Structure formats: structure tokens, C-alpha cells
Amino acid sequence: MAPRNRDDSFMDVDSDSDISLLGDVEHRGKGKGKGKAADKRKKDKGKAKAKEQAYTWEASYTRSWDTVQEDEAGSLQGAVEDLMARGRRRRLLAPAAAIRRAIIRHLVLLLDLSAAMMDRDMRPTRFDLMLQYAREFVVEWFDQNPLGQIGVVGMRAGIGERIGEMSGNPQDVLKCLSDRTRLEPTGEPSLQNAIEMARSSMSHLPTHSSREILIIFGSLTTCDPGNIHDTLDACVKNKIRISVVALAAEMKISRDLCDKTGGQFGVAMNEGHFKDILFELVPPPAQRAVARAGGPGANPAADLMMMGFPTRLPDSSPPSLCACHSDMKNEGFLCPRCMAKVCDVPTDCDICGLMIVSSPHLARSYHHLFPVKPYEAVTFIEGESGTAACHACARIFSTSSSTGATSEGISPWGRYRCPDCHNDFCTECDVFVHDVIHCCPGCGK
């Protein structure tokens, strides 16, 4: 029998089942391709919808590279000068004259530790952001107010909880704010209980020191055991100033606490605004004038207080017990009145009650009482015989105009002149004088 001719391109089919199987595979492949196309169309449609409707949390992030604009030459100098101009305008709005302020401050920081602080409208959460800004606030507060003391009180589960005792050592305050597990939010806050605890801790303070309460509040409710207006009247009677930084919305009781005690109130709109209104409370507040018998225009009476400058013990001195903690230590300070040993200054002597301060701390507190006058932006230098270099750092001034933003308080040549000694300073020295050393190098004022 002759063999059957086979074509390589022809498949010998023995049964109909193979045909049906191949047909199913082909049909399945076509269906899979249609499914992929449909999924791709749905995915593209979802992407277009997501582009039209962005997520709510995306609004909390600001792309910093969009806020900085380059000039025609590709330089960022103009953007940096705009940032400095904002600081200059803020200094120009601040009072340049001498204002009576309290340089010995006692502040109680009231933190909202309720369940409302776990909301994520501020990244990562209100609670984490509050702890971060509170630590930065403590560092800046002690740098500007070295003679002050801070205590920390928390509000959660309907009670007021003392987190940190009143202390003049910033490391002690930062230590109590660094333990996150101890400050875990829960329950509802209680404004009345927390304010009463803060008021009782400041009841023994002398009249020459300021008594302040700063509340960071993120809840819209308060669980109080009594009438909070009675607590408000007691704070007014004890001359306690209450300031509130709200993270959610304004409540009437929060506004009343600030208005009746002379404090400041603000609602944080975002993370940056939260930090701004919080750090506005770093400088000591101006004291309200109390007229004397001489008439309404007379100056308020001044209280004199006694201070002691201690003797510092070196590390090589023999160990002895300190009066504050009863610990054996080598270093420390000796009270000039009773010769008791204390660990840190400024503080009050536990034996005789004398306030012990160091002279550098006292000198650093004076810049709030006598601020440096804002320097004037030099906008016209033609025909003048002024110096060609900065009076502080001796850097040569630019002879070409870099920007035309003179209306915003920026000099086109980067020169700023002291109104008293008429010396010219560069932009960096202007910021350094007003924000760090608080003393003009030209006239010493």
C-alpha cells in the first residue's frame, strides 16, 4: 500500500474532540484579549477621574520647588531675597520703642491628649506634629527667655495630668515631651481640670513674674466637672494670661479665655501656620499699664526684686550633696546667701528662696526690653560718599542693582543703614543683628 502523502502544514485530526478543544482555546484567547482591552479602558478612565478629583490629603503637601522661582539668569537669589523681605516686614511691624515686658516668665504648656489629636488632617497626625512643634517651641522659648520656667500638663480622659514639673532647665522639659508612649492620646479633654492644675502650680509665684498658660487644643468638646467660667474668673483675679492655639475650629470658650485674660488666640489653617502662631508666643508679652496715683499718664509702679549670682564649682571639686535633688555631684553652683549647692541656674534656692541667675542669662533677657531699631533699606546711593563694604563683615557691596523690590523693604544693592550710627550692613548681617545678637555693631545699641 502506497504511503499517504502528508503535508507539514496539515494536522491529522483523529477525532472531533481535538477540533472543539482548539476552538475553545482560540475563543478563550479572543475573550482574554477583549478583557484586557476593557480593563485598560477602565484603568485609563480611573486615572482621568483621579486627575480631575485629587485626594484630600494631597492638599496638605506643598511642592517647595514650585514656590522657588528662578530669574532670567537661572539664579535663586531673588527667591532668597523675597524670603528675607518677609522677615524684614515682620520686624518693621514690631514695635521698635522700649516696652515694659516681664523678663522672668513662668509658662504652663497645656497639651491636648484626647482622641481627636489622632486625626490626620495635619501630617502625620495632629499629635505627632504637636509634639514636634512643642519641642522646637521649648528650645526657642528658653533661648529667648533664659530666666523663665516651663511646666507641662496634659488633657485626656476627662482629667488634667501633670507631665512635667515647672523647671528652668530645657533638657528636663524636652525629656518629658520625648516619651511618646507616655503621652498616648485617649478619651476627651477637660479644659477646666487642666487650667485648675496649672493655676494651682503658679499660685505661689511672686507678683514680679508673669504667669502664662499656653493651650494647644485640637478637640471641639471639653468634659468639665463644673462651671468653667468660675475658673476663668479665678484666672483673671490671679493675673494669669491664657493663650490658645486651636487645631480644629474656634470655640467661644476658647475665645473668652484669651480675651478676658489678655492672651492671644489663633486657629491653625495648616502645618506652617500652626508653627507661625505658636512661635509668636515666644517673645514676652507687653505688660498692661496700671495707672498710679499721679494720674492716668503716669508710669506703672516698678517692683524691685533680689537676685543672686552664684559661684560655679568646677568638675574637679570634691563631690557633695545638692539641695535640689540630694545627689552627690562634683559640679554645681553655690548660693551666695546660704552657700547651698544647686545643680542648674536659673532657679530658686531650696534653702533660702533666693533667685539664683547667671549674668549672661540676665544680659540676654534685656534685648526684649530694648530692641534694635530696624535698619533702613538704602535705595539711592548716587553722589554719596558711603563705605563700599559692610561695616560688620567687610564684604564689598554690589555696584549693580540686583532686584527692583524696593517697595517690599529690600535694597536693590543689598545695603541696610542703621538710623543711629548711619553705618551700612549687608543683608546677612542685618538678619544676624536683629535675630541673633540683638545689638548693633556700629553704635552698640
Helices and strands as residue ranges (DSSP letters): H 16-52, G 56-60, H 64-67, H 77-93, E 105-112, G 115-118, H 126-144, E 149-156, E 159-167, H 170-178, G 181-183, H 191-201, E 210-217, H 228-237, E 240-246, H 252-261, E 265-267, H 271-279, E 307-308, E 311-313, E 320-321, E 328-329, E 332-334, E 341-342, E 347-348, E 355-356, H 359-364, G 365-368, E 376-377, G 406-408, E 416-417, E 424-425, H 427-432, I 433-437
